[in-house]
């Protein structure tokens, strides 16, 4: 069992926030951590919800929606996010390809947000624990299935924008070989 205030494995060494994926409204990041967990980190390692929003301002972009793919609620509290940012929780198990219901829900939330925000440039922030494999899989699955992107183009664009490439073989194999899921 994972202790309540532990730092996720591999989290410290990862860039907190990537860049927006060109041609999309997606931006990927690692999970921000609440104060009790951040106390175990040096000032340069800390990454809180407040730091996330400051990072968006530094990139000169605005976050409109966060889709949280972690399979826990222990990392941060929604009340620590600005009221202007919508928050959706999609419990997604790590180390395995999400089921069709999870993929469909992700697509529904993205489509709804894009439709409701067609008149602005607000971004959709997506994170799992490290902001790489589950995050990359669902963003790429959306780009392939809905936007018609080639799998390799989606995978490469995600890796370049996030600053870390997907390395989960089950995710990569599924994106490259499985048919589109409408």
Long-range contacts (C-beta under 8 A, 24 or more apart in sequence): 2-72, 2-74, 4-74, 5-36, 5-37, 5-39, 5-40, 5-74, 6-37, 6-40, 7-33, 7-37, 7-40, 7-41, 8-75, 8-129, 8-130, 10-130, 11-129, 11-130, 12-41, 12-45, 14-130, 14-131, 14-132, 14-164, 15-162, 15-163, 15-164, 16-47, 16-51, 16-52, 16-55, 17-52, 17-55, 17-56, 17-59, 18-131, 18-161, 18-162, 18-163, 18-164, 19-59, 19-161, 19-162, 19-163, 20-59, 20-61, 20-123, 20-161, 21-139, 21-143, 21-157, 21-158, 21-161, 22-157, 22-161, 23-157, 24-139, 24-143, 24-147, 24-157, 25-114, 25-117, 25-121, 25-122, 25-123, 25-124, 26-123, 26-124, 26-125, 26-126, 26-139, 26-142, 26-161, 27-56, 27-59, 27-61, 27-63, 27-123, 27-124, 27-125, 27-126, 27-161, 28-125, 28-126, 28-127, 28-131, 28-132, 28-135, 28-136, 28-139, 28-158, 28-161, 28-162, 29-55, 29-125, 29-126, 29-127, 29-131, 30-127, 30-129, 30-130, 30-131, 31-68, 31-70, 31-75, 31-76, 31-127, 31-128, 31-129, 31-130, 31-131, 32-75, 32-76, 32-127, 33-75, 33-76, 34-75, 34-76, 34-77, 34-80, 37-75, 48-76, 48-80, 49-76, 49-80, 49-81, 50-80, 52-125, 53-81, 53-82, 53-85, 56-123, 56-125, 61-121, 61-123, 62-120, 62-121, 62-122, 62-123, 63-122, 63-123, 63-125, 64-113, 64-117, 64-120, 64-122, 64-123, 64-124, 65-109, 65-113, 65-122, 65-123, 65-124, 65-125, 66-124, 66-125, 66-126, 66-127, 67-106, 67-109, 67-110, 67-124, 67-125, 67-126, 67-127, 67-138, 68-127, 69-126, 69-127, 69-128, 69-134, 69-135, 69-138, 70-127, 70-128, 70-129, 75-129, 86-113, 92-128, 92-134, 92-138, 94-128, 94-129, 94-133, 94-134, 95-133, 95-168, 95-170, 96-170, 97-137, 97-170, 97-171, 97-174, 98-134, 98-137, 98-138, 100-181, 102-138, 103-138, 103-141, 103-145, 103-181, 104-181, 106-138, 106-141, 106-142, 107-142, 107-145, 107-146, 110-142, 110-146, 111-146, 130-164, 131-162, 131-164, 132-162, 132-164, 132-165, 132-166, 132-167, 132-168, 133-166, 133-167, 133-168, 133-171, 134-171, 135-162, 136-162, 136-166, 136-171, 137-166, 137-168, 137-171, 137-174, 137-175, 140-166, 140-175, 141-175, 141-181, 144-175, 144-180, 145-180, 145-181, 145-182, 151-175, 151-176, 152-176
